[in-house]
Amino acid sequence: MTPLTEKHAQLLKSNRALLLTFERLPVASKLSAVALALILGVYSGITAIQGTASNRVQLCIRNKQALQCVDKAGKPYIMTEYHAEKWKANPNVVFHKEIPATNPHKALWMALAGCSFWAAGVGFRSLQNSERQLANYEILAEKRDLAKGQLNARTELLEDYRAMRIKEVQAEGDVEATANDCAVILKQCEVLGEADIRIAQMEAEEAVFEAETAGLPEDKKQEYIAFLRNQKTPFQLTGTQTLDGINNPSDKVDSGSASAIESATVARLLHPSETKAIAILKQVAGSRLSLLLIAGSGGGKTVTQAALISLLLEKCPDTEFWVISQKNDSYCGLREKGRVLLFEITNLKATLDRIHHVWEIYDTRRRKKENERASMSPVRLLLADWLSINSALQEMASHPDVKASNYLVELCDIGLNGRDFNVGFWADLQSFYLLAIGMKADSNIRQNFNLIGLGNYYTDEFGFVNDSYGVLANMIATHSIIENKEVRQALLVEFNELKPISKQHERPIMMSTLEPPTVCLQADVRHYQQQHQIVSDAEASNGQADTTASSSGKDKAQPAQDLGNLYNPYGKGEKGSEGSEGSEDLEASERSLEDYLADVLTEASAPVFSDEFPLKEHEKRVQLARLLIAKKLGKQKTIWLLWGLKDGGRNNHRYTDARTMLENLMKGEGNDDAQ
């Protein structure tokens, strides 16, 4: 037993030292000691009850006739010496003889018997205590063995269930594969049938044409062919003009900058489903329903949102956008127009006032009559990173500004009733649950929103992998999003088929709940996010950029640092001209290329073709680049020193362009591009 306190330990040591020593003996020794104590006690007890412990004296009584030494029963008069001393004074008492003690150590034998029985009792007590403790351990061991047996039984049951499920899945896969094979065969039959019909039609048309032109000279036949062609195509489409654009002139775009996704993406499709993505983005951008843009971190929400903004502005240039965001992004030039509000914990009232302002527009429009609603221009409230903003507002619900507002009620009005008045919000979230936007409602309410889910996989410039497929996979597999089980399974199959392409090219996968629900590869819409940055850079180079923000919304955009492409491939800077450089450029030009090369090799300066590199003349930069290439540092190291790019990550396409330019420089090209 472990002592509880120091005092307890002292008492155990002082009072039970011998007993503790006995308890440490093995069981065989304990049993031997107890048996010996019992034998000794029994023997001592038997010896103690036998014989006499002291000397005795036999007396006789003198009478008139003779000495009487026995009583009437015939027993002699025997007493101890102590009692006999009292009878010596009596003359009638005669001491007949002295009987010595037969067991003089009787008291010692009794003491030894008592000690032996005590020792045997202590030993039995120790054995009983050990047995009790052992019984407790045995109970625990039995429970442990029972628990292990139950776990083993459950494991075997789970393994049997797993094997059964694997067989079921394999059987389902075989059935689906057979069904797919049958579908492919039927499709091939349909295609062959249509081809046969088309061939028969062509042969019939050819026979009719031969009959119509029989006997005509060759020149007349050519005139007839031209006449038929003009009858079938009375006008010719040029450029990007299409039949749909002619039939729907309101869908045209006046702006000449990247007005259609097809012009930038269809020519280099990675997967045919990208055309579905284009159609979905157009439909969602022009829809009056509010939008929930759902994706994990790094899923591509920002780029998709920029495409939607641009598409709606192209279709309806008078669209009124208001933005609440955690990031001070441009949002396709809305920041420069004073329409982007940066969420601040210290200024909650600004965020709540922005929501209330849009709600006031909705409130004003809902009071108009039915015939006045048709010409209402779109009003959209962009709630960027709304999950974190709404969480902060709910955590600060006791704040006076939050308590005085009804922002959740106003958002509910805009989201559910704003469709009739062309007022809505676009919220990008990391969750598809309605609580993410602050609504406490069932899944049926979600049907009143357009839902777009995104999932992506990429490696950043530091080599860290970002995998945001999880939210999209859960969204596809959720019953409340897509009720039909077969549709969910089909979408999951398409999702898994698109994953390798998405990972290889770092292109997001998009899922839309528009009927019919669709999973497709997101089209390359990055140019929508970049086109405003490129324009802003051009304005800044012409001295038109103004970095100060103003509420009037007339400020120009700041130059973007990362445009996602190399529209200025060699980082040419400015051509040298007399009187065009300041004191810094003059000082830079006086330095030798060897000095610049030393700084570049030690990475003490910015990359050669970056805007921060002190040498501005393009020809000098090209000469310096060739000196660096002559060092034979390897392509990766050379590209890093020239452009500051690494292989892999989100900027891999820029690295590929840089590698091509490096090869051109190695071949002696590059000087002409500076002109």
C-alpha positions as CSV (number, residue, x, y, z in Angstrom):
1,M,0.0,0.0,0.0
2,T,1.4,3.4,-0.9
3,P,1.4,5.8,2.1
4,L,-1.0,8.8,1.8
5,T,1.1,11.2,3.7
6,E,4.5,11.4,5.4
7,K,2.9,10.8,8.8
8,H,1.2,7.8,7.4
9,A,4.5,6.5,6.2
10,Q,6.1,7.0,9.6
11,L,3.3,5.1,11.3
12,L,3.6,2.2,8.9
13,K,7.3,2.0,9.4
14,S,7.1,2.1,13.2
15,N,4.0,0.0,13.9
16,R,4.1,-2.5,11.0
17,A,7.7,-2.9,10.2
18,L,7.7,-6.6,11.0
19,L,4.3,-7.1,9.3
20,L,5.4,-5.3,6.1
21,T,8.5,-7.5,6.0
22,F,6.2,-10.6,6.3
23,E,3.9,-9.2,3.5
24,R,6.9,-9.0,1.2
25,L,7.6,-12.7,1.5
26,P,6.4,-15.1,-1.2
27,V,3.2,-17.1,-0.7
28,A,5.0,-20.4,0.0
29,S,7.1,-18.8,2.8
30,K,3.9,-17.2,4.2
31,L,2.1,-20.5,4.3
32,S,5.1,-22.3,5.8
33,A,5.3,-19.6,8.6
34,V,1.6,-19.8,9.3
35,A,1.7,-23.6,9.5
36,L,4.7,-23.6,11.8
37,A,3.0,-21.0,14.0
38,L,-0.2,-23.1,14.2
39,I,1.7,-26.3,15.0
40,L,3.8,-24.5,17.7
41,G,0.6,-22.9,19.2
42,V,-1.2,-26.3,19.3
43,Y,1.8,-28.0,20.9
44,S,2.3,-25.2,23.4
45,G,-1.4,-25.2,24.3
46,I,-1.5,-28.9,24.9
47,T,1.7,-28.7,27.0
48,A,0.4,-25.8,28.9
49,I,-2.8,-27.6,30.1
50,Q,-0.9,-30.6,31.3
51,G,0.8,-31.0,34.8
52,T,1.3,-28.5,37.5
53,A,3.1,-25.3,37.5
54,S,4.3,-25.3,41.2
55,N,5.2,-27.7,44.1
56,R,2.4,-29.1,46.3
57,V,2.2,-30.6,49.8
58,Q,0.1,-33.6,50.9
59,L,-1.3,-33.1,54.5
60,C,-2.8,-35.5,57.1
61,I,-5.1,-34.6,60.0
62,R,-4.4,-36.2,63.4
63,N,-7.5,-37.6,65.2
64,K,-7.9,-39.8,68.2
65,Q,-7.7,-43.0,66.4
66,A,-5.1,-42.3,63.6
67,L,-3.9,-40.0,60.9
68,Q,-6.5,-39.2,58.2
69,C,-4.9,-38.2,54.8
70,V,-7.9,-38.5,52.5
71,D,-11.4,-37.1,52.6
72,K,-14.6,-39.0,52.6
73,A,-14.4,-39.2,48.8
74,G,-11.0,-40.8,49.0
75,K,-9.1,-37.8,47.6
76,P,-5.9,-36.9,49.4
77,Y,-5.5,-33.5,51.0
78,I,-3.2,-31.7,48.6
79,M,-2.5,-28.0,48.5
80,T,0.2,-25.6,47.4
81,E,3.1,-24.6,49.6
82,Y,1.6,-21.2,50.1
83,H,-1.6,-22.5,51.6
84,A,0.2,-25.2,53.5
85,E,2.2,-22.5,55.4
86,K,-1.0,-21.4,57.0
87,W,-1.7,-24.8,58.5
88,K,1.7,-25.3,60.1
89,A,0.7,-23.7,63.3
90,N,-2.1,-26.2,63.8
91,P,-0.8,-29.2,65.9
92,N,-3.4,-31.5,64.3
93,V,-2.0,-31.1,60.8
94,V,0.8,-33.3,59.8
95,F,2.8,-32.7,56.6
96,H,2.8,-36.1,55.0
97,K,5.0,-35.5,51.9
98,E,6.0,-32.9,49.3
99,I,4.9,-33.4,45.7
100,P,7.2,-31.6,43.1
101,A,5.7,-29.7,40.1
102,T,5.4,-31.7,37.0
103,N,5.2,-28.7,34.6
104,P,7.1,-25.7,36.1
105,H,7.1,-23.8,32.8
106,K,3.4,-23.9,32.2
107,A,3.0,-20.1,32.0
108,L,5.7,-19.9,29.4
109,W,4.0,-22.6,27.3
110,M,0.8,-20.7,27.5
111,A,2.5,-17.5,26.4
112,L,4.1,-19.3,23.6
113,A,0.8,-20.8,22.5
114,G,-0.8,-17.4,22.5
115,C,2.0,-15.8,20.5
116,S,1.9,-18.7,18.1
117,F,-1.8,-18.4,17.5
118,W,-1.4,-14.6,17.2
119,A,1.3,-15.0,14.6
120,A,-0.8,-17.5,12.7
121,G,-3.8,-15.0,12.8
122,V,-1.6,-12.2,11.4
123,G,-0.3,-14.5,8.7
124,F,-3.9,-15.5,7.8
125,R,-4.9,-11.9,7.8
126,S,-2.1,-11.0,5.4
127,L,-3.0,-13.9,3.1
128,Q,-6.6,-12.9,3.2
129,N,-5.7,-9.3,2.2
130,S,-3.5,-10.5,-0.6
131,E,-6.2,-12.8,-1.8
132,R,-8.7,-10.0,-1.7
133,Q,-6.5,-7.8,-3.8
134,L,-5.8,-10.6,-6.2
135,A,-9.5,-11.2,-6.6
136,N,-10.0,-7.6,-7.6
137,Y,-7.3,-7.8,-10.2
138,E,-8.7,-11.0,-11.5
139,I,-12.1,-9.3,-11.9
140,L,-10.4,-6.5,-13.9
141,A,-8.6,-9.1,-16.0
142,E,-11.8,-10.9,-16.7
143,K,-13.5,-7.6,-17.7
144,R,-10.5,-6.8,-19.9
145,D,-10.6,-10.2,-21.6
146,L,-14.4,-9.8,-22.1
147,A,-13.9,-6.3,-23.6
148,K,-11.2,-7.6,-26.0
149,G,-13.5,-10.4,-27.0
150,Q,-16.3,-8.0,-27.8
151,L,-14.0,-5.7,-29.8
152,N,-12.7,-8.7,-31.8
153,A,-16.2,-9.8,-32.5
154,R,-17.2,-6.3,-33.6
155,T,-14.0,-6.1,-35.8
156,E,-14.9,-9.3,-37.5
157,L,-18.5,-8.1,-38.0
158,L,-17.2,-4.9,-39.5
159,E,-14.8,-6.7,-41.8
160,D,-17.6,-9.0,-42.9
161,Y,-19.8,-5.9,-43.5
162,R,-17.0,-4.2,-45.4
163,A,-16.4,-7.2,-47.6
164,M,-20.1,-7.4,-48.3
165,R,-20.3,-3.7,-49.2
166,I,-17.3,-4.0,-51.4
167,K,-19.0,-6.8,-53.3
168,E,-22.2,-4.7,-53.5
169,V,-20.2,-1.7,-54.9
170,Q,-18.5,-4.0,-57.3
171,A,-21.8,-5.4,-58.4
172,E,-23.2,-1.9,-58.8
173,G,-20.2,-0.8,-60.7
174,D,-20.5,-3.8,-63.0
175,V,-24.2,-3.0,-63.6
176,E,-23.4,0.7,-64.3
177,A,-20.5,-0.3,-66.6
178,T,-22.8,-2.6,-68.5
179,A,-25.5,0.1,-68.7
180,N,-22.9,2.6,-69.9
181,D,-21.7,0.1,-72.5
182,C,-25.3,-0.4,-73.7
183,A,-25.8,3.4,-73.7
184,V,-22.6,3.8,-75.8
185,I,-23.7,1.1,-78.2
186,L,-27.1,2.8,-78.6
187,K,-25.5,6.1,-79.1
188,Q,-23.2,4.7,-81.7
189,C,-26.3,3.1,-83.4
190,E,-28.0,6.5,-83.3
191,V,-25.0,8.3,-84.8
192,L,-24.6,5.6,-87.5
193,G,-28.3,5.9,-88.3
194,E,-28.1,9.6,-88.5
195,A,-25.0,9.4,-90.6
196,D,-26.8,6.9,-93.0
197,I,-29.8,9.2,-93.2
198,R,-27.6,12.2,-93.9
199,I,-25.6,10.3,-96.5
200,A,-28.9,9.3,-98.2
201,Q,-30.1,12.9,-98.1
202,M,-26.8,14.2,-99.6
203,E,-27.0,11.6,-102.3
204,A,-30.6,12.6,-103.0
205,E,-29.7,16.3,-103.1
206,E,-26.8,15.5,-105.4
207,A,-29.1,13.6,-107.7
208,V,-31.6,16.4,-107.7
209,F,-28.8,18.9,-108.4
210,E,-27.5,16.8,-111.2
211,A,-31.0,16.6,-112.7
212,E,-31.5,20.4,-112.4
213,T,-28.2,21.2,-114.0
214,A,-28.3,18.6,-116.7
215,G,-27.3,20.1,-120.0
216,L,-26.1,23.5,-118.6
217,P,-22.7,24.7,-119.6
218,E,-20.0,25.0,-116.8
219,D,-20.3,28.8,-116.4
220,K,-24.1,28.7,-116.1
221,K,-23.7,25.9,-113.5
222,Q,-21.4,28.0,-111.4
223,E,-23.8,30.9,-111.5
224,Y,-26.6,28.6,-110.4
225,I,-24.5,27.3,-107.5
226,A,-23.7,30.9,-106.4
227,F,-27.4,31.7,-106.6
228,L,-28.3,28.7,-104.3
229,R,-25.6,29.7,-101.8
230,N,-26.9,33.3,-101.6
231,Q,-30.4,32.0,-101.1
232,K,-29.3,29.8,-98.1
233,T,-27.0,32.5,-96.6
234,P,-28.4,35.9,-97.4
235,F,-25.9,37.7,-95.3
236,Q,-22.4,37.0,-94.0
237,L,-21.3,37.1,-90.3
238,T,-18.0,38.7,-89.7
239,G,-15.8,39.1,-86.6
240,T,-17.5,37.9,-83.4
241,Q,-21.0,38.5,-84.7
242,T,-23.4,35.5,-84.2
243,L,-27.0,34.7,-85.0
244,D,-27.9,35.0,-81.4
245,G,-26.4,38.4,-81.2
246,I,-28.4,39.6,-84.2
247,N,-31.7,38.2,-82.9
248,N,-31.0,39.7,-79.4
249,P,-29.3,43.1,-79.9
250,S,-29.8,44.0,-76.3
251,D,-27.3,41.3,-75.4
252,K,-24.5,43.0,-77.3
253,V,-21.6,44.7,-75.5
254,D,-20.6,48.2,-76.4
255,S,-17.2,47.9,-74.7
256,G,-14.3,46.6,-76.8
257,S,-12.4,45.1,-73.9
258,A,-12.8,41.3,-73.4
259,S,-16.6,41.4,-73.9
260,A,-17.2,37.6,-74.3
261,I,-15.8,34.7,-72.5
262,E,-15.8,32.6,-75.6
263,S,-13.2,34.7,-77.3
264,A,-10.7,34.0,-74.5
265,T,-11.6,30.5,-73.5
266,V,-13.2,28.4,-76.3
267,A,-10.1,28.4,-78.4
268,R,-8.2,26.6,-75.6
269,L,-10.7,24.4,-73.9
270,L,-9.3,21.8,-71.4
271,H,-12.7,20.0,-71.2
272,P,-15.9,20.3,-73.2
273,S,-17.8,21.1,-70.0
274,E,-16.2,24.6,-70.0
275,T,-18.9,25.7,-72.4
276,K,-21.5,24.8,-69.8
277,A,-19.6,27.0,-67.3
278,I,-19.7,29.9,-69.7
279,A,-23.5,29.5,-70.1
280,I,-24.0,29.2,-66.4
281,L,-22.0,32.3,-65.6
282,K,-24.0,34.3,-68.2
283,Q,-27.3,33.0,-66.8
284,V,-26.4,33.7,-63.2
285,A,-25.0,37.1,-63.9
286,G,-28.3,38.2,-65.6
287,S,-30.6,36.5,-63.1
288,R,-32.6,38.5,-60.6
289,L,-32.3,35.9,-57.9
290,S,-29.7,36.5,-55.2
291,L,-26.6,34.4,-55.4
292,L,-24.7,32.2,-52.9
293,L,-21.1,31.6,-54.2
294,I,-19.8,28.8,-52.0
295,A,-16.2,27.5,-51.9
296,G,-13.4,26.7,-49.4
297,S,-10.5,29.0,-49.0
298,G,-8.6,29.3,-52.3
299,G,-11.5,27.8,-54.3
300,G,-11.7,30.6,-56.9
301,K,-14.5,32.8,-55.5
302,T,-12.7,36.1,-56.3
303,V,-12.0,35.3,-59.9
304,T,-15.6,34.0,-60.5
305,Q,-17.1,37.0,-58.8
306,A,-15.1,39.3,-61.0
307,A,-16.4,37.5,-64.1
308,L,-20.0,37.8,-62.9
309,I,-19.5,41.5,-62.2
310,S,-18.1,42.1,-65.7
311,L,-20.8,40.1,-67.4
312,L,-23.5,42.0,-65.7
313,L,-21.9,45.3,-66.4
314,E,-21.5,44.3,-70.1
315,K,-25.2,43.4,-70.3
316,C,-26.5,46.3,-68.1
317,P,-23.9,49.1,-67.8
318,D,-26.2,51.0,-65.5
319,T,-26.0,48.3,-62.8
320,E,-25.5,49.8,-59.4
321,F,-23.0,47.8,-57.3
322,W,-22.3,48.1,-53.6
323,V,-19.6,46.0,-51.9
324,I,-18.8,45.0,-48.3
325,S,-15.5,43.1,-48.1
326,Q,-12.7,42.0,-45.8
327,K,-10.1,42.8,-48.5
328,N,-9.4,46.1,-50.2
329,D,-9.7,44.5,-53.7
330,S,-10.6,46.4,-56.8
331,Y,-13.7,44.3,-57.7
332,C,-13.4,45.3,-61.4
333,G,-13.0,49.0,-60.7
334,L,-15.7,49.3,-58.1
335,R,-13.2,50.3,-55.4
336,E,-12.0,53.2,-57.6
337,K,-15.6,54.3,-57.9
338,G,-16.0,54.4,-54.1
339,R,-18.3,51.5,-54.0
340,V,-16.2,49.1,-51.9
341,L,-16.5,49.3,-48.1
342,L,-13.7,47.6,-46.1
343,F,-15.2,45.9,-43.0
344,E,-13.8,47.3,-39.8
345,I,-14.5,46.0,-36.3
346,T,-14.0,49.5,-35.0
347,N,-16.6,50.9,-37.4
348,L,-19.5,48.6,-37.5
349,K,-21.9,51.4,-38.3
350,A,-20.4,51.9,-41.8
351,T,-21.2,48.2,-42.7
352,L,-24.7,48.3,-41.3
353,D,-25.4,51.6,-43.0
354,R,-24.3,50.1,-46.4
355,I,-26.7,47.2,-46.0
356,H,-29.5,49.6,-44.9
357,H,-28.8,51.9,-47.9
358,V,-29.4,49.0,-50.3
359,W,-32.5,48.0,-48.3
360,E,-33.8,51.5,-48.7
361,I,-33.5,51.2,-52.5
362,Y,-35.5,48.0,-52.2
363,D,-38.0,49.7,-49.9
364,T,-38.4,52.6,-52.3
365,R,-38.9,50.3,-55.3
366,R,-41.4,48.0,-53.6
367,R,-43.8,50.9,-53.1
368,K,-44.0,51.5,-56.8
369,K,-46.9,50.3,-58.9
370,E,-46.6,47.2,-61.1
371,N,-46.3,49.1,-64.3
372,E,-43.4,51.0,-63.0
373,R,-41.2,48.0,-62.1
374,A,-40.3,46.8,-65.6
375,S,-37.6,49.4,-66.3
376,M,-35.8,49.1,-62.9
377,S,-32.0,48.8,-63.3
378,P,-30.1,46.1,-61.4
379,V,-28.9,46.8,-57.9
380,R,-26.5,44.3,-56.4
381,L,-25.0,44.1,-52.9
382,L,-21.7,42.1,-52.9
383,L,-21.1,40.5,-49.5
384,A,-17.5,39.3,-49.9
385,D,-16.2,37.0,-47.2
386,W,-19.7,37.3,-45.6
387,L,-19.2,34.3,-43.3
388,S,-16.5,35.9,-41.3
389,I,-18.2,39.3,-41.4
390,N,-21.6,37.9,-40.2
391,S,-19.8,35.9,-37.5
392,A,-18.2,39.0,-36.2
393,L,-21.5,40.9,-36.2
394,Q,-23.2,38.1,-34.3
395,E,-20.4,37.9,-31.8
396,M,-20.8,41.6,-31.2
397,A,-24.6,41.5,-31.0
398,S,-24.5,43.5,-27.8
399,H,-22.8,46.4,-29.6
400,P,-25.1,49.5,-29.7
401,D,-24.9,49.8,-33.5
402,V,-25.7,46.2,-34.1
403,K,-28.6,46.2,-31.6
404,A,-30.0,49.3,-33.3
405,S,-29.9,47.7,-36.7
406,N,-32.1,45.1,-38.4
407,Y,-29.4,44.0,-40.9
408,L,-30.5,40.3,-41.0
409,V,-34.1,41.2,-41.5
410,E,-33.1,43.6,-44.3
411,L,-30.9,41.0,-46.0
412,C,-33.8,38.5,-45.8
413,D,-36.1,41.0,-47.5
414,I,-33.5,41.7,-50.2
415,G,-32.8,38.0,-50.8
416,L,-36.3,36.6,-50.8
417,N,-38.4,39.6,-52.1
418,G,-35.9,41.7,-54.0
419,R,-36.3,39.6,-57.2
420,D,-39.4,41.5,-58.3
421,F,-37.6,44.8,-57.9
422,N,-34.2,43.8,-59.4
423,V,-32.5,44.2,-56.1
424,G,-30.4,41.3,-54.7
425,F,-27.2,40.3,-53.0
426,W,-24.2,38.1,-54.0
427,A,-22.6,36.5,-51.0
428,D,-19.5,34.4,-51.2
429,L,-19.3,31.9,-48.4
430,Q,-17.3,28.9,-47.1
431,S,-20.5,27.0,-46.2
432,F,-23.7,26.2,-47.9
433,Y,-25.8,26.2,-44.8
434,L,-28.3,29.1,-44.4
435,L,-26.9,30.0,-41.0
436,A,-23.8,31.1,-42.8
437,I,-25.7,34.1,-44.1
438,G,-27.6,34.5,-40.8
439,M,-30.9,33.0,-41.9
440,K,-32.7,30.6,-39.6
441,A,-34.8,28.7,-42.2
442,D,-35.2,25.3,-43.7
443,S,-33.6,24.0,-46.9
444,N,-36.6,25.0,-49.0
445,I,-35.6,28.6,-48.6
446,R,-32.3,27.8,-50.3
447,Q,-34.3,27.0,-53.5
448,N,-34.9,30.8,-53.8
449,F,-31.2,31.4,-54.4
450,N,-28.8,30.7,-57.2
451,L,-26.1,28.4,-55.8
452,I,-22.6,28.1,-57.3
453,G,-20.0,25.9,-55.7
454,L,-16.3,25.8,-56.4
455,G,-13.5,23.5,-55.6
456,N,-9.8,23.9,-56.6
457,Y,-6.4,22.4,-56.0
458,Y,-3.1,24.3,-56.5
459,T,0.4,24.8,-55.1
460,D,1.3,28.3,-54.1
461,E,4.7,30.0,-54.7
462,F,6.0,28.6,-51.3
463,G,5.2,25.0,-52.3
464,F,2.2,24.6,-50.0
465,V,-0.8,22.7,-51.4
466,N,-4.3,24.1,-51.1
467,D,-7.0,21.5,-51.6
468,S,-10.5,23.0,-51.4
469,Y,-12.5,20.2,-53.0
470,G,-14.1,19.2,-49.6
471,V,-16.8,21.8,-49.5
472,L,-17.8,21.2,-53.1
473,A,-17.9,17.4,-52.6
474,N,-20.1,17.8,-49.5
475,M,-22.4,20.2,-51.4
476,I,-22.9,17.7,-54.2
477,A,-23.6,14.8,-51.9
478,T,-26.0,16.7,-49.6
479,H,-29.7,15.7,-50.0
480,S,-31.0,19.2,-49.2
481,I,-29.1,20.6,-52.2
482,I,-29.9,17.9,-54.8
483,E,-32.8,15.7,-53.8
484,N,-32.5,13.1,-56.5
485,K,-30.0,10.4,-55.5
486,E,-29.3,9.3,-59.1
487,V,-28.5,12.9,-60.0
488,R,-26.2,13.2,-57.0
489,Q,-24.3,10.1,-58.0
490,A,-24.0,11.2,-61.6
491,L,-22.6,14.6,-60.5
492,L,-20.2,12.9,-58.1
493,V,-18.9,10.7,-61.0
494,E,-18.4,13.8,-63.2
495,F,-16.7,15.6,-60.2
496,N,-14.2,12.7,-59.8
497,E,-13.6,12.6,-63.6
498,L,-12.8,16.4,-63.6
499,K,-10.4,16.2,-60.6
500,P,-7.3,15.1,-62.5
501,I,-7.7,17.9,-65.1
502,S,-8.4,20.4,-62.4
503,K,-5.3,19.4,-60.4
504,Q,-3.1,19.3,-63.4
505,H,-4.1,22.8,-64.7
506,E,-5.1,24.3,-61.3
507,R,-8.5,25.2,-62.7
508,P,-11.5,25.1,-60.4
509,I,-14.4,22.7,-60.7
510,M,-17.8,24.5,-60.6
511,M,-21.2,23.1,-59.6
512,S,-24.5,24.9,-60.3
513,T,-28.0,24.2,-59.0
514,L,-29.6,25.8,-62.1
515,E,-31.9,23.2,-63.7
516,P,-30.5,20.8,-64.5
517,P,-27.8,20.7,-61.8
518,T,-24.4,20.6,-63.4
519,V,-20.8,19.9,-62.5
520,C,-18.3,21.3,-65.0
521,L,-14.7,22.6,-65.3
522,Q,-14.6,26.4,-64.7
523,A,-13.8,28.3,-67.8
524,D,-10.6,30.4,-67.8
525,V,-12.1,33.8,-66.8
526,R,-9.0,35.3,-65.2
527,H,-8.9,38.0,-67.9
528,Y,-12.0,39.6,-66.3
529,Q,-10.0,40.1,-63.1
530,Q,-6.9,41.3,-65.0
531,Q,-8.4,43.6,-67.6
532,H,-9.1,46.4,-65.2
533,Q,-5.7,46.0,-63.6
534,I,-4.0,46.2,-67.0
535,V,-6.1,49.3,-67.9
536,S,-5.1,50.9,-64.5
537,D,-1.4,50.2,-65.2
538,A,-1.7,51.8,-68.6
539,E,-3.3,54.9,-67.0
540,A,-0.7,55.0,-64.3
541,S,2.1,55.0,-66.9
542,N,0.5,57.9,-68.6
543,G,0.4,59.9,-65.4
544,Q,-3.4,59.5,-65.0
545,A,-3.5,57.4,-61.9
546,D,-4.5,58.9,-58.6
547,T,-3.8,56.8,-55.5
548,T,-6.0,58.8,-53.2
549,A,-9.5,57.5,-52.5
550,S,-12.5,59.8,-52.7
551,S,-16.2,59.4,-52.2
552,S,-16.9,60.8,-55.7
553,G,-15.8,57.6,-57.3
554,K,-13.7,59.3,-60.0
555,D,-10.3,58.0,-58.8
556,K,-8.2,55.8,-61.0
557,A,-7.0,52.4,-60.1
558,Q,-3.6,51.7,-58.5
559,P,-1.3,49.6,-60.5
560,A,-1.6,45.9,-59.9
561,Q,1.5,44.0,-58.8
562,D,0.5,40.5,-60.1
563,L,-1.5,40.4,-63.3
564,G,-1.4,36.7,-63.8
565,N,0.2,37.0,-67.3
566,L,3.3,38.6,-68.8
567,Y,1.8,41.3,-70.9
568,N,5.1,43.2,-70.6
569,P,7.3,40.1,-71.1
570,Y,10.8,41.5,-70.8
571,G,10.0,44.2,-68.2
572,K,11.3,46.7,-70.7
573,G,11.1,49.8,-68.6
574,E,11.7,52.9,-70.7
575,K,14.0,53.6,-73.6
576,G,16.9,55.8,-72.8
577,S,16.7,59.3,-74.2
578,E,18.5,62.4,-73.4
579,G,17.0,64.4,-70.6
580,S,14.4,61.8,-69.8
581,E,16.0,60.3,-66.8
582,G,16.3,61.7,-63.3
583,S,19.3,61.7,-61.0
584,E,18.7,58.1,-59.9
585,D,18.6,56.8,-63.6
586,L,21.7,58.8,-64.3
587,E,23.5,57.3,-61.4
588,A,22.3,53.9,-62.4
589,S,23.5,54.3,-66.0
590,E,27.0,55.2,-64.7
591,R,27.3,51.8,-63.0
592,S,28.9,49.0,-65.1
593,L,27.0,45.9,-66.1
594,E,29.5,43.9,-64.0
595,D,28.3,45.8,-60.8
596,Y,24.7,45.0,-61.6
597,L,25.6,41.4,-62.4
598,A,27.2,41.0,-59.0
599,D,24.1,42.4,-57.3
600,V,21.9,40.1,-59.2
601,L,23.9,37.0,-58.5
602,T,23.9,37.7,-54.8
603,E,20.2,38.6,-55.0
604,A,21.0,42.0,-53.5
605,S,18.7,43.7,-56.1
606,A,15.3,43.0,-57.6
607,P,15.0,40.7,-60.6
608,V,16.4,42.1,-63.8
609,F,13.1,42.5,-65.7
610,S,11.1,43.8,-62.7
611,D,9.9,47.4,-62.3
612,E,12.1,47.8,-59.2
613,F,15.4,47.1,-61.0
614,P,17.4,50.3,-61.0
615,L,18.6,49.9,-64.6
616,K,15.7,51.2,-66.8
617,E,17.0,50.9,-70.4
618,H,15.8,47.8,-72.0
619,E,18.9,47.2,-74.1
620,K,21.1,47.3,-71.0
621,R,18.8,44.8,-69.3
622,V,19.0,42.4,-72.2
623,Q,22.8,42.7,-72.2
624,L,22.8,42.0,-68.5
625,A,20.5,39.1,-69.0
626,R,22.9,37.5,-71.5
627,L,25.8,38.0,-69.1
628,L,23.7,36.2,-66.5
629,I,22.9,33.4,-69.0
630,A,26.6,32.9,-69.7
631,K,27.1,32.0,-66.1
632,K,25.2,28.7,-66.8
633,L,23.3,28.7,-63.5
634,G,20.5,26.5,-64.9
635,K,17.1,27.6,-66.2
636,Q,15.2,27.7,-62.9
637,K,17.9,29.8,-61.2
638,T,18.2,32.1,-64.2
639,I,14.5,32.6,-64.5
640,W,14.3,33.4,-60.8
641,L,17.1,36.1,-61.1
642,L,15.6,37.6,-64.3
643,W,11.8,37.5,-63.5
644,G,11.5,36.4,-59.9
645,L,9.4,33.3,-60.8
646,K,9.5,29.7,-59.6
647,D,8.2,26.5,-61.2
648,G,4.8,25.3,-60.0
649,G,2.2,27.1,-58.0
650,R,-0.5,29.4,-59.2
651,N,1.9,31.4,-61.4
652,N,3.1,28.3,-63.3
653,H,1.7,29.7,-66.6
654,R,3.9,32.8,-66.0
655,Y,6.9,30.6,-65.4
656,T,6.2,28.8,-68.7
657,D,6.1,32.1,-70.5
658,A,9.3,33.2,-68.8
659,R,11.0,29.9,-69.9
660,T,10.0,30.6,-73.5
661,M,11.4,34.1,-73.3
662,L,14.6,32.7,-71.8
663,E,15.0,30.4,-74.7
664,N,14.5,33.3,-77.1
665,L,17.2,35.3,-75.3
666,M,19.6,32.3,-75.5
667,K,18.9,32.2,-79.3
668,G,19.8,35.9,-79.5
669,E,16.2,37.3,-79.7
670,G,14.7,40.0,-77.5
671,N,16.2,43.3,-78.8
672,D,13.4,43.9,-81.2
673,D,10.7,43.6,-78.6
674,A,12.0,46.8,-77.0
675,Q,11.2,48.9,-80.0
